Amino acid sequence: MLKGEDIICLSWLLWDSIPLVMHHTMKILAKDNRVLFVDPTIALSNLLIEPSLFKGHALKTIRWLKGVQQINPNLYVYYPPPLMLQYGHFNIMDKLNHYCTAMAIKKIATHLNFNRPILWIYHPYAITPSGFFGEKLVVYDCNDDVGFFFTEHFNKRNKLNAMECTITKKAQVVFATSTFLYELRKKDNPNTHLLPSGIDLEIFKEGLSSDYKIGDELHKLNRPIIGFVGGMANSKMNWLWITQLSLSYPVWTFVFVGPLSDTPPLDILQQKNIIFLGPKPYKNLPAYIKGFDVCLIPYKGEDFMRGSQPGKAFEYLALGKPVVASWIPEYEGYGKAIRISQNYEEFEQNIKYALIDSKDEACKQEFIQRAYSWTWQDRVDMASNIIKETLQCRIVFMK
């Protein structure tokens, strides 16, 4: 693994969000390196469109005014100042955004005495790497179709795609979590590597113990329990399928654990067998997954799903639970471990099959083995080796 490096990580997801690739990666790297984790800044124009964001932004702004937050001896989190306008509208505003954000980050990095850092980018629109930080290497870690989350209100996809292509070309190393993203990024950068999401071995292995208790809220619910964990936004959740299932199978209970980005449709909220338990600490997720009979990934949107590789599938499997998902190409070939569905009829039938699998001990052991074949530590080790090799090649080339 990398050791003794200074790393500036630009994330498109807040540090205190549900942990994804960036959180797991930086936590592991911070054991032997210093890491400055930069939260995504918000555009003031977005607050006009979504006033519900104001409270969270206000709290983050207070944190920004207080300066950088130290999480542990080697890990710092910084929330940069707000932007006037969201990315992708006007080139001149994008350049101004990049400059202001880079200046703010550099001030913090200088204060922390970061020297020749590795610039590790998840947020492809935040800045344009140009040697401004004296960085020794630029890494672009492409873990999702980020443009999907930035184009909900405006048709600016072409401009965002162009910005992401620029980042891909400027990076010396590119990682991608799905085959689709790998093929897409490799067109612009030959040093692109497929590194899927992993599993937190320490947290989820605990859940396999017979002494490990399920979440208290699950004890009083009717079974079977069909569950989901993760963030929920109406733009990516297939609530229609869930509504149809809840009406067709009133004895089934559908449980959703995680934060809601917006209020689900009224049809969902009216169903008595659809339960929302709210967000839970990441370390407590095994207690809820363990109490599910079948686990779901009910996403929608072909453009979003084709580049997706939700790590929650491996967290489900790590506790021996069968998974039923929408059509996500990255999960093709997993057989009954992850049953993918291209329409409602397949989704419904796959849940019935999965309920049978959930009672089969042999299936449970197969699912567990598949989950633990690739951990977050494995991903960081592989990424570190690739970065070391790239740095060595750069040194030889410069000689």
C-alpha positions in Angstrom: 0.0 0.0 0.0 1.0 3.6 -0.5 2.9 5.1 2.5 4.1 8.5 3.5 2.1 10.4 0.8 0.0 13.5 1.0 -3.3 12.9 -0.7 -5.9 15.5 -1.7 -9.2 13.8 -2.4 -12.0 15.7 -4.2 -15.3 13.9 -3.6 -18.7 14.4 -5.2 -20.3 13.0 -2.0 -20.1 14.5 1.5 -17.8 12.8 4.1 -20.7 12.2 6.4 -22.8 10.5 3.7 -23.4 6.8 3.3 -19.9 5.4 2.7 -19.0 4.7 -0.9 -15.7 4.1 -2.8 -14.2 7.4 -1.8 -14.9 7.0 1.9 -13.6 3.4 2.2 -10.5 4.2 0.1 -9.5 7.3 2.0 -10.0 5.7 5.4 -7.7 2.9 4.5 -5.1 5.2 2.9 -5.2 7.5 5.9 -3.6 4.7 8.0 -0.2 5.3 6.4 -0.7 8.6 4.5 -2.1 12.1 5.2 -5.4 12.7 3.5 -7.3 15.9 2.9 -10.9 14.9 2.0 -12.6 17.8 0.2 -16.4 17.7 0.4 -18.3 18.8 -2.8 -19.3 22.4 -2.6 -22.8 23.5 -3.4 -23.9 26.2 -5.9 -26.1 28.9 -4.5 -28.2 28.6 -7.6 -29.2 25.1 -6.5 -30.7 26.4 -3.3 -33.2 28.4 -5.3 -34.3 25.2 -7.1 -34.2 23.0 -4.0 -34.8 25.1 -0.9 -34.7 21.8 1.1 -30.9 21.9 0.7 -30.6 25.1 2.6 -30.4 23.7 6.1 -27.7 21.2 5.3 -25.7 23.8 3.4 -26.0 26.3 6.3 -24.6 23.8 8.7 -21.8 23.0 6.3 -21.0 26.7 5.8 -20.6 27.1 9.5 -18.1 24.2 9.4 -16.3 25.9 6.5 -16.0 29.1 8.5 -14.5 27.1 11.3 -11.9 25.6 9.0 -10.7 22.1 8.3 -12.0 19.3 10.5 -9.6 16.6 11.8 -11.2 13.2 11.8 -8.1 11.3 13.0 -4.4 12.0 13.1 -4.0 11.6 9.4 -7.4 12.4 8.0 -8.8 15.9 7.5 -12.2 17.0 6.0 -12.8 20.3 4.4 -16.0 21.9 3.1 -15.1 24.5 0.5 -16.9 27.8 0.0 -20.1 27.9 -2.1 -20.3 28.6 -5.8 -22.6 31.1 -7.5 -23.7 28.9 -10.3 -23.7 25.1 -10.9 -21.2 23.5 -13.3 -21.9 23.2 -17.0 -23.8 26.3 -17.8 -21.1 28.8 -19.0 -17.4 28.1 -19.6 -16.3 31.4 -17.9 -18.3 30.4 -14.8 -16.8 26.9 -14.8 -13.3 28.4 -15.0 -14.1 30.8 -12.1 -15.5 28.0 -10.0 -12.4 25.9 -10.6 -10.1 28.8 -9.7 -12.0 29.7 -6.5 -12.3 26.1 -5.3 -8.6 25.4 -6.1 -7.5 28.5 -4.2 -9.5 27.6 -1.2 -8.2 24.0 -1.1 -4.6 25.1 -1.7 -4.8 27.4 1.3 -5.8 24.5 3.5 -3.3 22.2 2.0 -0.5 24.8 2.6 -1.7 25.2 6.2 -1.4 21.5 6.7 2.1 21.5 5.0 1.0 19.1 2.3 4.0 18.7 -0.1 3.8 17.4 -3.7 0.4 15.7 -3.0 -1.3 13.0 -5.1 -4.5 14.6 -6.4 -7.1 11.9 -6.1 -10.3 13.0 -8.0 -13.8 11.6 -7.7 -15.5 14.8 -8.6 -14.8 15.4 -12.3 -16.2 19.0 -12.3 -14.7 20.5 -9.2 -11.3 21.6 -10.6 -9.1 21.2 -13.7 -5.7 19.8 -12.7 -2.8 22.0 -13.9 0.0 21.6 -11.5 -1.5 24.3 -9.2 -0.9 22.1 -6.1 2.5 20.9 -7.2 0.9 17.5 -7.4 3.2 14.6 -8.3 0.3 12.6 -9.8 -3.4 13.0 -10.7 -5.7 10.0 -10.2 -9.3 10.0 -11.5 -11.3 7.4 -9.7 -14.6 7.1 -11.7 -17.0 5.3 -9.5 -20.4 6.3 -11.0 -22.1 8.2 -13.7 -21.7 11.5 -11.8 -23.3 13.5 -14.6 -26.7 11.8 -13.8 -26.8 13.6 -10.5 -25.8 17.0 -11.9 -28.3 17.1 -14.8 -31.6 16.6 -13.1 -32.8 20.1 -13.6 -30.8 21.4 -16.6 -29.9 20.0 -20.0 -26.1 20.4 -19.8 -24.9 16.8 -20.2 -22.7 17.6 -23.2 -20.7 20.2 -21.3 -20.3 17.9 -18.3 -19.2 15.1 -20.5 -16.5 17.3 -22.0 -15.3 18.3 -18.6 -15.1 14.7 -17.5 -13.1 13.8 -20.7 -10.7 16.6 -19.9 -10.1 15.2 -16.4 -9.7 11.7 -17.8 -7.0 12.9 -20.3 -5.1 15.0 -17.7 -5.0 12.2 -15.2 -1.9 9.9 -15.1 -4.0 7.0 -13.7 -7.7 6.3 -14.1 -9.8 3.7 -12.1 -13.3 2.6 -12.9 -15.7 0.6 -10.8 -17.8 -0.9 -13.7 -17.0 -2.4 -17.1 -19.1 0.3 -18.8 -17.2 3.1 -17.1 -13.9 1.3 -17.8 -14.5 1.0 -21.5 -15.7 4.7 -21.6 -12.7 6.1 -19.8 -10.2 3.9 -21.6 -11.0 5.7 -24.8 -9.4 8.9 -23.4 -6.7 7.4 -21.2 -4.9 4.1 -21.9 -3.8 3.9 -18.3 -7.3 3.0 -17.1 -8.0 0.1 -14.8 -11.1 -1.8 -13.7 -11.3 -1.8 -9.9 -14.8 -2.8 -8.7 -16.3 -1.9 -5.3 -15.5 -4.1 -2.3 -16.7 -5.2 1.1 -15.7 -4.0 4.6 -14.6 -7.4 5.9 -14.4 -6.4 9.5 -17.9 -4.9 9.8 -19.8 -7.4 7.8 -18.1 -10.5 9.1 -19.4 -9.7 12.6 -22.9 -10.0 11.3 -22.4 -13.7 10.6 -22.1 -14.6 14.3 -25.0 -16.4 15.7 -24.9 -13.9 18.7 -25.2 -10.9 16.4 -28.7 -9.4 16.9 -30.9 -8.0 14.2 -32.3 -4.5 14.3 -34.9 -4.0 17.0 -37.5 -2.5 14.6 -37.5 -5.7 12.6 -38.8 -8.0 15.3 -42.4 -6.8 15.2 -42.7 -6.8 11.4 -44.5 -9.5 9.4 -42.3 -11.8 7.3 -41.0 -12.2 4.8 -39.1 -8.9 5.0 -37.9 -7.6 1.6 -35.3 -4.9 2.4 -33.1 -2.2 1.0 -30.3 -0.1 2.5 -28.8 3.0 1.0 -29.6 6.6 0.0 -32.9 7.1 -1.8 -33.8 9.6 -4.5 -37.0 9.5 -6.5 -34.9 10.0 -9.7 -33.3 6.6 -9.3 -35.7 4.5 -7.2 -38.3 2.4 -9.1 -41.1 3.2 -6.7 -43.7 2.0 -9.2 -42.4 -1.6 -8.9 -42.4 -1.4 -5.1 -46.0 0.0 -5.1 -47.2 -2.8 -7.3 -45.5 -5.4 -5.1 -46.9 -4.0 -1.9 -50.4 -4.1 -3.3 -50.1 -7.6 -4.8 -48.5 -9.1 -1.6 -49.9 -7.4 1.4 -48.4 -10.0 3.7 -44.9 -9.1 2.6 -43.1 -6.2 4.4 -40.9 -3.9 2.5 -38.3 -2.1 4.7 -36.1 0.8 3.5 -33.1 1.8 5.6 -31.3 5.0 4.7 -31.7 8.7 4.1 -34.3 10.1 1.7 -33.2 12.8 -0.7 -36.8 13.8 -1.4 -40.3 12.7 -0.3 -41.4 9.4 -1.9 -44.6 9.4 -4.0 -47.9 9.4 -2.1 -48.7 5.9 -3.4 -45.6 4.6 -1.5 -46.4 6.5 1.7 -49.9 5.2 1.8 -48.9 1.5 1.9 -48.9 0.1 5.4 -46.5 -2.7 4.5 -43.8 -0.2 3.3 -41.7 0.9 6.2 -39.0 3.6 6.3 -36.6 3.3 9.2 -34.4 6.3 8.3 -30.6 6.5 8.2 -28.5 4.2 10.4 -24.8 4.2 11.3 -22.8 2.2 8.7 -21.5 -0.1 11.4 -25.1 -1.0 12.3 -26.2 -2.0 8.7 -25.4 -5.7 9.2 -28.1 -5.8 11.9 -30.7 -4.8 9.4 -29.5 -6.8 6.4 -29.3 -9.9 8.6 -33.0 -9.4 9.4 -34.0 -9.3 5.7 -35.2 -12.4 3.9 -34.5 -10.9 0.4 -32.5 -7.7 -0.4 -33.3 -5.3 -3.2 -31.6 -2.9 -5.6 -34.7 -1.4 -7.2 -33.2 1.2 -9.4 -34.5 2.8 -12.6 -33.0 4.7 -15.5 -31.0 2.9 -18.2 -28.3 5.6 -18.5 -27.7 5.5 -14.7 -27.8 1.8 -14.3 -25.5 0.9 -17.2 -22.5 2.5 -15.4 -23.5 1.5 -11.9 -21.9 -1.1 -9.7 -23.6 -0.7 -6.3 -21.4 -2.0 -3.5 -24.5 -2.8 -1.5 -24.9 -6.0 -3.5 -21.8 -7.4 -1.9 -22.8 -6.2 1.6 -26.1 -8.1 1.1 -24.3 -11.2 -0.1 -21.8 -11.0 2.8 -24.6 -11.9 5.2 -25.8 -14.7 3.0 -28.8 -12.9 1.6 -30.1 -13.3 -2.0 -30.2 -10.1 -4.0 -32.9 -9.0 -6.5 -31.9 -6.1 -8.7 -33.1 -4.0 -11.6 -31.2 -4.6 -14.9 -27.7 -3.6 -14.0 -25.2 -4.9 -16.6 -22.4 -5.3 -14.1 -24.4 -7.9 -12.3 -25.0 -10.2 -15.3 -23.5 -13.6 -14.7 -24.1 -13.7 -10.9 -26.9 -16.3 -11.3 -29.2 -16.7 -8.3 -26.8 -14.7 -6.1 -27.9 -11.5 -7.9 -31.1 -12.0 -9.9 -31.4 -9.1 -12.4 -34.8 -8.0 -13.7 -35.6 -6.1 -16.9 -39.3 -5.6 -16.2 -41.8 -5.8 -13.3 -42.8 -9.4 -14.1 -39.2 -10.5 -13.8 -38.7 -8.5 -10.6 -41.7 -10.1 -9.0 -40.7 -13.6 -10.0 -37.1 -13.2 -9.0 -38.2 -12.2 -5.5 -40.2 -15.4 -5.2 -37.2 -17.4 -6.3 -35.0 -15.5 -3.9 -37.4 -16.3 -1.0 -36.8 -20.0 -1.7 -33.0 -19.5 -1.9 -33.1 -17.6 1.4 -34.0 -20.9 3.2 -31.2 -22.9 1.5 -28.0 -23.1 3.6 -25.9 -24.1 0.6 -27.1 -21.0 -1.3 -26.2 -18.9 1.8 -22.7 -20.2 1.9 -22.2 -19.6 -1.8 -23.4 -16.0 -1.5 -21.0 -15.3 1.4 -18.0 -16.7 -0.5 -18.8 -14.5 -3.5 -18.9 -11.4 -1.4 -15.6 -11.9 0.4 -13.6 -12.6 -2.8 -12.9 -8.8 -3.1 -12.5 -6.4 -0.2 -11.9 -2.6 0.0 -8.4 -3.4 1.2 -7.9 -5.5 -1.9 -9.0 -2.5 -4.0 -6.7 -0.1 -2.2 -3.8 -2.5 -2.5 -4.3 -2.9 -6.2 -4.7 0.9 -6.7 -1.6 1.5 -4.7 0.5 -0.9 -6.8 -0.7 0.8 -10.0 0.1 4.2 -8.7 3.6 3.1 -7.6 4.3 1.7 -11.0 3.1 4.8 -12.7 5.2 7.1 -10.5 8.2 4.9 -11.2 7.7 5.1 -14.9 7.4 8.9 -14.7 10.7 9.1 -12.8 12.4 6.9 -15.4 10.9 8.9 -18.3 12.0 12.3 -16.8 15.5 11.0 -16.5 
